[in-house]
Structures are given as C-alpha cells and as structure tokens.
Amino acid sequence: MRLRYSPEAREDLRRASQYIVVEFQNPKAAKELVQRIMRDCAALKQIYG
C-alpha cells in the first residue's frame, strides 16, 4: 500500500509550516514539524496499512 497525501492535507502542511516561519521566525522548527508529521503518518501506515 502506498501512502498518499490529499491536496488538502498538503496545503494544511504548507500552511502550518508557513505559520511557524512567519509567527515564530523559525524555519528549522517548521521543517522539523512537517518531517515529523510525515514520519508519523508513515509509521501509522506500517501499523494499520
């Protein structure tokens, strides 16, 4: 099974990342957040997929 992100999910990730960059001036945290969400989704796929 392949893990796919809907366009809406991709946009949500982009917006969350952009919010962190703008509001907290922290692009590193924004990148780490997106990476962690994607890693955790992949882990859930392994468990339930």
ZIWO-V398776 format. One record per run of one state. SS is the DSSP state (H for helix, E for strand, L for the rest). FROM is the first residue (numbers start at 0). LEN is the number of residues. If there is no record, write none. Layout:
# ZIWO-V398776
SS|FROM|LEN ; SS|FROM|LEN
This chain:
# ZIWO-V398776
L|0|6 ; H|6|18 ; L|24|2 ; H|26|22 ; L|48|1
